[in-house]
Amino acid sequence: MGKPIGEYLVEAGLLEQSQVEIALQEQRRTGRKLGEIIVEHGWLQAQTIEYWMKNVIIPHRRITQPPQPKPVTNQVFPPKPPVPPPLPRVKPPEETLVIGVEQISIPPQVKPPEPAPKMQNIQHQETLILELKDLPPLD
C-alpha cells in the first residue's frame, strides 16, 4: 500500500512524530479518519491534508506500488495450429517462355459444368507457353 499518511506528514515537517502517535491512538479508539483527528486538534488545516493526499501521497503510492499480477483464470485456450511451410516456387525450364496468364473466375454452379468446347483461336487460351526452339531467330 505504501507509507502511512502520518509518515508523509512527519517527513514533510508538517507534524511531529508524537502528534502522529496521539492521532493514531485516537483513530484506533474511535475508528475516525486520521486527517479528521489531526484537523480537530488544530495541528493542520483540512485543505492542507486534502492537498497532500491529492497531490503527493496518492500519486506517490501509485508510482511506488508494485504492479499487481493479473488474475489467473482456468480458461484453457486450444493450441494454435502449426503454420504450414511456404509452398516451393517452381521455376519453369529455361527453354520455356511464358507470355502471359489470364485469371478466370468461375461462378458457383449447382450442376457440374460441361466441358468447354475446344477453342480454335489461341488468344482465348489461359496461358500461352512457347518453347525457344519454336521462335524465329533474332537476327
N, C-alpha and C positions, 0 to 999 in steps of 0.2 A: 504494500500500500504506500510506502514512503515514510518520511519522517512525520512525527506527530506535529500538530499545529503549534503547540507550545514551544517546541524546539526551534521552529522557524522564527517565532517572535523573540525568543531569547537571543538567537544568533544575530538578529537584526538590531538588537539593543533596545527593543521596544518594551520588554518586560524583564524582570529578574527571575531567576530560576525558582526562588522562594514563592513568588507570586503565582507561577505556573503550578507549583505543587499544591498551593492552597486551592486554586481553581479546580485542579483535578480531584482533590479530596471532596470538594463540594459537588462536583459533577457525579462522582460515584455514589454519593449520598442521595442526590436529588434526581439524577438522570437528565438534567438540563444540558443544553449545549455549552461547550467551553467558552465560546465567544460571548454568549449572554452573561455568563458569570463574570467574565473579565470586564465587560461594559458596566454591569451592575456595581462592581467595586470601584468604578471610575478610573481604572488603570489605562484604558484605551477607549476611544470613541467607536461606535458601531461602524461608521464609514471607514475607519482605518482597518478594522478587521475584514470588512467586505472587500476593500481594495486589495488587501494582502491575499485573501482567498482567491479572488478572481484573477489577479494579475501576477501573482508569484507562486502561491502554494499549489493550486490546481494545475497550472501549466508545468511546474517543476515535477510534480508527481507523474504527469503524463509522459514526460520525456525520460524520466528515470525508472519508470516501471518496466520490468522485463516483459517481453511480448508473451501474451497468453497463448498456450497451444490450442490449436483448433480442435473442437470435439471430434472424437473418432466415432464414426458410425459403423454399424455392422453391415453396411451395404457392400456387396461384392460386385465388382464390375467384371464382365467377361474379358478375357484377354483379347487384345487386338489381333486380328488375323495377320499372318505374315505378309509382307509386301512381296509380290512376285517379282522375280528378276526382270529387267527390261528385255524386250524382245531383241534378238540379234538383228543387226542391219545387214540386209542381203544386198551385195553389190552385184549388178549384172556383169556378165563376162565382158572383157574389154572389147571384143569384136561386136558387141551389141550396142546399137544406138537407139535410145528411147526418145521419140519425137514429142510426145505429149500424152497426157492422161485426162480423160473426161470423167467427171464424177456424176454418177447417176443415182437418183433416189427412187426407190420403188415403194409406192404406197401399199399399206397392208391390204391383203385381199382375203376373202372368205374361202374361195376355192383355189386350188393350186394354179399357178399361172401356166398358160400354154407355152410351149417352146416358141421362141421368137423365130420368125422366118429368116432364112439366110439372106443376108444383105449383099447386094452386088457392088454397092458403092463403098469403097474403103474409107471414105470420110466419115461414115457413121459408126465405125468401129470404136470401141472404148480406148484401146491402146494400139499405137502403131509402132511396131518394132521392126527395124531393118538391120540386116547384117551388113557389115562393111563390104563384104565381097559382092553384094547386090548393088552398091552405089557406083556411079561412073567415076573414073579417076579425076582428080582435081589438078588439071594442068593449066 
